[in-house]
Amino acid sequence: MSTETTTATAEDLHPQTSATASQTQEPLRRRLPDERKAIVHHFSVGGHEGYLMVGLYEDGQPGEIFIRMAKEGSTIAGLMDSFGIAVSLALQYGVSLKVLCGKFCHTRFEPSGWSGNPKIGYAKSLMDYLFRWMALKFLPQDPSSSPADSDIRIMEAAPSPALAASSGNNGSNGDAPACKSCGAIMSKNESGYRCENCGGTSGDLQ
């Protein structure tokens, strides 16, 4: 009798705790319809080619992504496939694309290089390219906002290696490679090449 009385008294004393527990729910997942529109985009960064497929909600906003690299079975292909699943779940559970782009734009790691996309230019990594492309494609771009007011800064497209080579040093760097760090055309430096922009070197010539 005393145990039952104590339990009833505890519930009576903490009605808000009981109500809160009953109202606790799992996060809501907004799934895409079985039949949905999608955009497929081909990309190439530093010689690594692949396809980005973006599944869209009815309002045209992305709800899932699939990243397929050309070299199936490679470590990069497996990582990008898993990363695409994680991003898809984040989008469907309510994480905004603006937040994701703000986190992954301008991340720097290999492979990196010229993308061939005139709106992006040099990509610092695969993540950098993919999320800068998605920001340009799906996020509103306000030309009147200053860089300080923008949460996501899309780097202006760097000039192509051929254009940069022809515009400086009287064309003497026509065969020079692009710097892996900043994308600028390097200058001949004794036994190798040196970047005048960031100071990086290409190492000794073979």
KEGU-446726 format. One line per 5 residues: their letters; for each residue x, y, z of N, C-alpha, C. Coordinates in steps of 0.02 Angstrom, whole numbers, plus 32768, in hexadecimal, padded with zeros to 4 digits. Layout:
residues N
a	X/Y/Z/X/Y/Z/X/Y/Z; ...
END
This chain:
residues 206
mstet	8029/7FC4/8000/8000/8000/8000/802B/803F/8000; 8061/8040/8024/808A/807C/8029/80AF/8089/7FE7; 80C3/8052/7FC5/80E5/805B/7F85/80B8/8079/7F51; 807B/8061/7F4C/804B/807B/7F1B/803B/80C4/7F2A; 8034/80D5/7F69/8024/811A/7F7D/805E/8148/7F6B
ttata	809C/8130/7F75/80D7/8159/7F65/80DC/8166/7F1A; 80CF/8134/7EF2/80D2/813B/7EA9/809E/816C/7E90; 8063/8166/7EA8/802D/8193/7E93/803D/81DA/7EA8; 8059/81E2/7EE2/806A/8225/7EFA/80A1/8244/7ECF; 80D3/821B/7EB9/8108/8235/7E8F/80ED/824D/7E4C
edlhp	80C0/8229/7E2E/80A3/823E/7DEE/807A/827D/7DF6; 8057/8282/7E31/8030/82BE/7E3C/805C/82FB/7E47; 8096/82F0/7E64/80C3/8328/7E73/80E9/8340/7E35; 80F0/8316/7E01/8117/8327/7DC5/80ED/831B/7D86; 80B7/833E/7D7E/808E/8333/7D41/80B0/834C/7D02
qtsat	80D9/8381/7D06/80FB/839B/7CCB/812E/836A/7CB0; 8152/8347/7CDD/8183/8316/7CC7/8163/82DD/7CA1; 812A/82C6/7CBA/8106/8291/7C98/80EC/82A8/7C54; 80D4/82E6/7C50/80BA/82FF/7C11/80F1/8309/7BDE; 812C/8320/7BF7/8164/832A/7BC9/817C/82E8/7BAC
asqtq	817E/82B4/7BD5/8193/8273/7BBD/8164/8258/7B88; 8124/8265/7B91/80F3/824C/7B61/80F6/8272/7B1F; 810F/82B1/7B22/8112/82D9/7AE6/8153/82D1/7AC0; 8184/82AE/7ADC/81C4/82A4/7ABA/81BA/827A/7A7B; 81D3/8295/7A43/81CA/8273/7A04/820C/826E/79DF
eplrr	8210/823F/79B2/824A/8239/7988/824B/8272/7955; 8287/8286/793E/828A/82BA/790B/8263/82A5/78CD; 8243/82D5/78AE/821A/82C7/7873/8246/82C6/7835; 823C/8294/780C/8262/828D/77CE/8234/829A/7793; 8246/82CC/776B/821F/82DD/7731/8239/82B6/76F5
rlpde	8218/827F/76E6/822D/8254/76AF/8218/8271/766C; 823E/8261/7639/822C/8276/75F6/81F6/8247/75DB; 81CE/8260/75AB/819B/8233/758D/81BE/81FC/7566; 8199/81C7/755B/81B4/818E/7536/81CA/81A1/74F0; 81A6/81CE/74D2/81B9/81E7/7490/81CB/8231/7497
rkaiv	820B/8242/748B/8222/8285/7495/824F/829C/745C; 8255/82DE/7455/8282/82FA/7423/82C9/82F9/743F; 82FA/82F9/7412/8340/82F8/7427/836A/831C/73F4; 83A3/8335/740B/83D5/8355/73E1/8415/832C/73E4; 8432/831C/73AB/8471/82F6/73A8/84A7/8326/738E
hhfsv	84DC/832D/73B3/8512/835B/73A1/8554/8336/739D; 8576/833D/7365/85B8/831E/735D/85ED/834F/7376; 861F/8335/739A/8654/835F/73B3/8698/833D/73AC; 86CC/8364/73AC/8711/834B/73A9/873D/8379/73D2; 875E/835E/7404/878A/8385/7430/87CD/8362/7434
ggheg	8802/8382/741C/8844/8365/7420/8849/8322/73FD; 8825/8318/73C7/8826/82D9/73A2/87F8/82A4/73BD; 87D4/82B1/73F3/87A4/8282/7410/875E/8296/73F8; 8740/826C/73CE/86FF/827A/73B2/86C8/8255/73D8; 868D/8271/73D5/8654/8252/73F6/8613/8274/73E3
ylmvg	85DD/825C/7401/859A/8277/73F4/8578/8285/7437; 8559/82BF/743B/8531/82D2/7475/84E8/82D2/7460; 84C0/82A8/7480/8478/82A7/7472/8454/82C3/74AF; 842A/82F5/74A3/8406/8317/74D8/83BC/830A/74CF; 839D/82E6/74FE/8355/82DB/74FE/8331/8316/751C
lyedg	82F9/832A/74FD/82D7/8368/7510/8293/835B/752E; 8281/8385/755F/823D/8387/7579/8210/83AA/7545; 81CF/83AB/7554/819F/83CB/7527/81AD/8415/751E; 81CC/8435/7552/81DA/847C/754E/821C/848C/752B; 823E/8458/7512/827C/8462/74EE/82BB/8463/7519
qpgei	82B3/8459/755A/82ED/8459/7587/8309/8412/758E; 834B/840B/7597/8369/83C9/759A/8356/83A4/75DA; 834A/8363/75D2/8339/8338/760C/8366/82FC/7612; 8390/82F1/75E0/83BF/82B9/75E2/83F5/82C5/75AD; 842F/82A8/75B9/8464/82AA/7586/8484/8266/7580
firma	849A/8256/7544/84C1/8219/7537/8500/822E/7513; 8539/8217/752B/8579/8229/750D/8599/81EA/74F3; 85A3/81E7/74B2/85C0/81AC/7492/8602/81C0/7471; 8638/81A2/7487/8679/81B0/746A/8686/8180/7431; 86B1/8195/7401/86BE/816C/73C6/86E3/812C/73D9
kegst	870F/812F/740A/8736/80F4/741F/870F/80CE/7454; 86E4/80A2/743D/86BC/807A/746B/86E9/804C/7494; 86D8/8044/74D3/86FE/8018/74FF/8739/8039/7521; 8748/8077/750F/8780/809A/752E/876B/80B4/7572; 879D/80C8/759A/878F/80E3/75DC/8767/8124/75D6
iaglm	8779/814F/75A6/8755/818D/759D/870C/8180/758B; 8701/814F/755F/86BC/8140/754B/8693/812A/7587; 86AF/80FF/75B2/868B/80E8/75ED/867C/8120/761D; 86AE/814B/7628/86A4/8183/7657/866F/81B4/763C; 8672/81C3/75FC/8642/81F2/75E0/85FB/81D6/75E0
dsfgi	85F5/8195/75D5/85B4/8174/75D7/8596/8179/761D; 85BF/816A/7650/85A8/816E/7695/8599/81B5/76AA; 85C2/81E4/7693/85B7/822A/76A3/8575/8243/7685; 8565/822C/7648/8526/823F/7629/84EA/8228/7652; 84EF/81EC/766E/84B8/81D2/7697/84B0/81FD/76D5
avsla	84E8/8210/76F5/84E5/8239/7731/84C7/827E/7723; 84D9/829C/76EB/84BE/82DD/76D8/8473/82D7/76C8; 8460/82A1/76A8/8419/8297/7697/83EF/8292/76D7; 8406/826D/7708/83E1/8267/7747/83DE/82AB/776A; 8414/82D0/7768/8414/8312/7788/83E0/8340/7767
lqygv	83DD/833F/7726/83AB/8369/7702/8364/8354/7714; 8359/8313/7717/8315/82FA/7724/8300/8304/776D; 8330/830C/779A/8320/8319/77E0/8322/8363/77F1; 8326/838D/77BE/831C/83D4/77CA/835A/8400/77CC; 8395/83E4/77C2/83D1/840F/77C0/83CF/8437/777F
slkvl	83D7/8478/7783/83D1/84A1/7747/840E/849A/771B; 8402/84A0/76DA/8439/849C/76A9/846B/84D5/76B5; 8453/850E/76CC/847F/8547/76D9/84B2/8536/770F; 849C/8512/7743/84CA/84FF/7778/84FE/84CD/775E; 84E8/849C/7737/8516/846A/771C/8549/848A/76ED
cgkfc	8532/84B8/76C2/8561/84DA/7695/8593/8504/76BC; 857B/8524/76F1/85A8/854C/771A/85DE/8523/773C; 85CF/84E4/774B/8600/84B8/776C/8632/849A/773B; 861C/848A/76FE/8646/8463/76D1/8665/848C/7698; 864B/84C7/7689/866B/84F1/7656/86B1/8504/766D
htrfe	86E0/8500/763F/8726/8515/764A/874C/84E7/7679; 8733/84AA/7685/875D/8479/76A8/8796/8464/767A; 87D1/845B/7696/880D/8451/766D/882C/840C/767B; 882E/83E1/7649/8852/83A2/764C/8853/8385/7606; 887E/8354/75FB/8884/8334/75BA/884C/8301/75B1
psgws	8835/82F6/7573/884B/8317/7535/882F/835D/752E; 8857/8389/7510/8842/83CD/7502/885B/83DF/74BD; 8843/8416/74A2/885B/842B/7460/8826/8451/743A; 8835/845E/73FB/8807/8483/73D0/87CA/8458/73C0; 8790/8477/73C7/8751/8453/73BD/8736/8457/7376
gnpki	874C/8488/7350/872F/8492/730E/86ED/84B7/730F; 86D3/84C6/734A/8695/84EB/7351/86A7/8535/7358; 8693/855F/7327/86A8/85A5/732A/868D/85CB/7366; 8658/85B3/7386/863D/85D5/73C0/8661/85C2/7401; 8688/858E/73FF/86AB/8577/743B/86F6/857B/7433
gyaks	8710/8567/73F9/8758/856A/73EE/877D/8535/7415; 87AC/854C/743E/87D6/851D/7464/87B0/8504/74A1; 87AC/84C2/74A8/878B/84A3/74E1/87BE/8489/7512; 87B8/849A/7551/87E8/8486/7584/87DF/843D/7599; 87A6/8420/758A/8798/83DA/7599/8758/83C7/7576
lmdyl	8747/8387/7578/8707/8371/755C/86CD/8390/7582; 86D2/8393/75C4/869C/83B1/75ED/8694/83FB/75DB; 86CD/841D/75D3/86CB/8463/75C1/86A4/846D/7580; 86B4/8446/754D/8692/844E/750D/8648/843E/7513; 8637/8405/7531/85F1/83EF/7532/85C5/8420/7557
frwma	85DB/843A/7590/85B0/8466/75B6/85B0/84AE/759C; 85E6/84C3/757B/85E3/8503/7559/85B3/8500/751E; 85B3/84C7/74FB/8584/84BF/74C3/853C/84BF/74DC; 8530/849B/7513/84EC/8498/752E/84D6/84DD/7548; 8504/8502/7565/84F3/8545/757C/84DF/8572/7541
lkflp	8505/856E/750B/84F6/8595/74D0/84B4/8580/74B0; 84A5/853F/74B5/846A/8524/7493/842A/852E/74BB; 842D/8527/74FD/83EF/8524/7525/83E7/855D/7557; 841C/8580/7569/8415/85B6/7599/840D/85F9/7576; 83E3/8624/758F/83DA/8666/756F/841A/868F/7574
qdpss	842D/86AD/753D/8467/86D8/753B/8450/8721/7538; 8461/8747/756C/844D/878C/7570/8488/87B9/755B; 8486/87D5/751F/84BF/87FD/7509/84C9/883D/7530; 8495/8853/7554/849A/8892/7579/84BA/8889/75BD; 84C2/884A/75D4/84DF/883E/7616/852B/8841/7612
spads	8549/885C/7646/8591/8860/7649/85AE/881F/7661; 85EE/8811/7655/860C/87D3/766D/8606/87CA/76B8; 8607/8801/76DD/8603/87FC/7726/85BE/87E6/773D; 858A/87F5/7714/8546/87E3/7726/8533/879D/770F; 855D/877D/76E7/854C/873C/76CB/8569/8705/76F7
dirim	8540/86D4/7708/8557/869C/7730/8582/866D/7707; 8576/866B/76C6/859A/863E/769A/85BC/8668/7665; 85FD/8666/7662/8622/868D/7630/8638/865E/75F8; 861D/8668/75BE/8630/863F/7585/866C/8661/7563; 86A4/863E/7562/86E0/865B/7545/86D5/8668/74FB
eaaps	86EC/86A2/74E5/86E7/86B2/749E/8711/8681/7476; 86F9/8670/743C/871C/8640/7412/8761/865B/7400; 8794/8632/740B/87D8/8646/73F9/87E1/863E/73AE; 880D/8664/7390/8818/865D/7348/8835/861A/7337; 8829/8604/72FA/8843/85C3/72E5/888F/85C6/72E1
palaa	88B1/858C/72E6/88FA/858B/72E3/8915/85AC/72A4; 88F4/85A0/726B/890C/85BD/722C/8907/8609/722D; 88CF/8623/7248/88C7/866B/724B/88F9/868B/727A; 8904/866B/72B4/8932/8686/72E4/8979/8685/72C9; 8989/8651/72A3/89CD/864C/7289/89D9/8680/7253
ssgnn	89A6/868E/722B/89AF/86BD/71F5/89AD/8705/720C; 8994/8712/7249/898C/8756/7260/89C6/876F/7288; 89F8/8745/7298/8A2F/875B/72C2/8A71/873E/72AB; 8AA8/8761/72BC/8AEC/874A/72AE/8AF8/873F/7263; 8AD4/8765/723A/8ADF/8764/71F1/8AD9/871D/71D4
gsngd	8AAF/86F4/71F3/8AA3/86B1/71D9/8ADA/8680/71E9; 8B08/8692/7215/8B40/8665/7225/8B2B/862B/724F; 8AEE/862D/726C/8AD7/85F7/7297/8AA2/85CC/7274; 8AA5/85CA/7232/8A72/85A6/720D/8A6E/855D/721E; 8AA6/853D/7231/8AA7/84F7/7242/8AA7/84EB/728D
apack	8AA1/851F/72B5/8AA4/8518/72FE/8A62/84FB/7318; 8A66/84D2/734C/8A29/84B5/7369/8A06/84E6/7396; 89C8/84D5/73A8/89A2/84FE/73D8/89B5/84E8/741F; 89B7/8518/744C/89C7/850A/7492/898F/84E1/74B2; 89A1/84AB/74D4/896F/8481/74F4/894F/84A2/7530
scgai	896F/84D5/754C/8955/84F5/7587/8923/852D/7578; 8935/8558/7547/890A/8592/753A/88F0/8595/74F2; 890D/856D/74C4/88F5/856C/7480/8917/859C/7451; 8945/85C6/746A/8968/85F5/743F/899C/85D1/7415; 89AD/85EE/73DB/89E0/85D1/73B0/8A24/85DD/73CF
mskne	8A4D/85A9/73D3/8A8E/85AD/73F3/8AC3/85C8/73C4; 8AFB/85DD/73DF/8B33/85F7/73B8/8B6E/85C8/73BE; 8B97/85C6/7389/8BD2/859B/7389/8C02/85B4/73BF; 8C1B/8585/73E7/8C46/8597/741E/8C7E/8564/7424; 8CB7/8572/7406/8CF1/8545/7407/8CDD/8500/73ED
sgyrc	8CD8/84CE/7418/8CCB/848A/7401/8C81/8478/7405; 8C56/84A7/7415/8C0F/8498/741B/8BE4/84D5/740C; 8BA9/84D7/742A/8B7C/850F/7422/8B69/852A/7466; 8B5E/856B/7469/8B4C/858C/74A7/8B10/85B9/749B; 8AE0/85B8/74CB/8AA4/85E2/74C5/8AB4/8627/74E2
encgg	8AAA/865B/74B8/8AB7/869F/74CF/8A7F/86B8/74FC; 8A46/8695/74FD/8A0D/86AB/7525/8A12/8693/756D; 8A20/8652/7577/8A21/8637/75BC/8A65/861C/75D0; 8A94/8619/75A1/8AD6/8601/75B2/8AE0/85B6/75AE; 8AAE/8591/7599/8AB4/8549/7593/8AE2/8535/755A
tsgdl	8AFE/84F9/755F/8B2C/84E0/752C/8B13/849E/7511; 8B2A/848C/74D5/8B15/844E/74B5/8B48/8417/74C0; 8B81/8426/74DF/8BB5/83F4/74E7/8BE4/83F2/74AB; 8C15/83C9/74AF/8C46/83C5/7479/8C28/83A4/743C; 8C3D/83BB/7402/8C28/839C/73C4/8C47/8358/73BC
q	8C21/832B/739E/8C3B/82E8/7394/8C6A/82E9/7359
END
